[in-house]
């Protein structure tokens, strides 16, 4: 299962570096941050380094989707 960190370029903040999150955990964190007004939030796959800016597509099949 892929693990992710969450990045907020506006505040130069990264979350999950010490304990990477599952896709659903990361998606939930992105929703919280966007609700707080941060618009530029992305995920980074810790295994591949791939940056994901279209977070909704990541969890298209999630149980909470």
C-alpha positions as CSV (number, residue, x, y, z in Angstrom):
1,X,0.0,0.0,0.0
2,X,1.3,3.4,-1.0
3,X,2.2,5.9,1.8
4,X,2.1,9.7,1.4
5,X,3.3,13.0,2.8
6,X,1.1,16.1,2.6
7,X,2.6,19.4,1.3
8,X,1.4,22.9,1.7
9,X,3.6,25.2,-0.4
10,X,1.8,28.4,0.9
11,X,3.1,27.8,4.4
12,X,6.2,25.7,3.4
13,X,4.8,22.9,5.6
14,X,5.0,19.1,5.1
15,X,3.1,16.5,7.2
16,X,3.7,12.8,7.5
17,X,7.5,12.9,7.0
18,X,8.1,10.9,10.2
19,X,5.0,8.7,9.8
20,X,3.7,8.6,6.2
21,X,-0.1,8.4,5.8
22,X,-2.3,6.0,3.8
23,X,-4.1,7.5,0.8
24,X,-7.3,7.9,2.8
25,X,-5.5,9.5,5.8
26,X,-3.7,11.9,3.4
27,X,-6.9,12.7,1.6
28,X,-8.7,13.5,4.9
29,X,-5.8,15.8,5.9
30,X,-6.0,17.6,2.5
31,X,-9.7,18.2,3.0
32,X,-9.0,19.6,6.5
33,X,-6.3,21.9,5.1
34,X,-8.5,23.1,2.2
35,X,-11.4,23.8,4.7
36,X,-8.9,26.0,6.5
37,X,-8.3,28.0,3.4
38,X,-5.2,26.4,1.9
39,X,-5.7,25.8,-1.8
40,X,-2.4,24.5,-3.0
41,X,-2.1,21.2,-1.2
42,X,-0.5,18.2,-2.7
43,X,0.6,14.7,-1.8
44,X,3.9,13.0,-2.4
45,X,4.3,9.2,-2.7
46,X,7.2,8.3,-0.3
47,X,8.2,5.3,-2.4
48,X,8.3,6.9,-5.9
49,X,8.6,10.6,-5.1
50,X,5.6,11.3,-7.4
51,X,3.7,14.5,-6.5
52,X,-0.1,14.3,-6.8
53,X,-2.0,17.6,-7.1
54,X,-5.3,16.0,-8.1
55,X,-6.0,14.5,-4.7
56,X,-9.6,13.6,-5.4
57,X,-8.7,11.2,-8.1
58,X,-6.4,9.3,-5.7
59,X,-9.3,8.1,-3.6
60,X,-12.0,7.8,-6.2
61,X,-12.9,4.4,-4.9
62,X,-12.5,5.2,-1.2
63,X,-15.3,4.1,1.2
64,X,-15.9,7.7,2.2
65,X,-15.8,8.9,-1.4
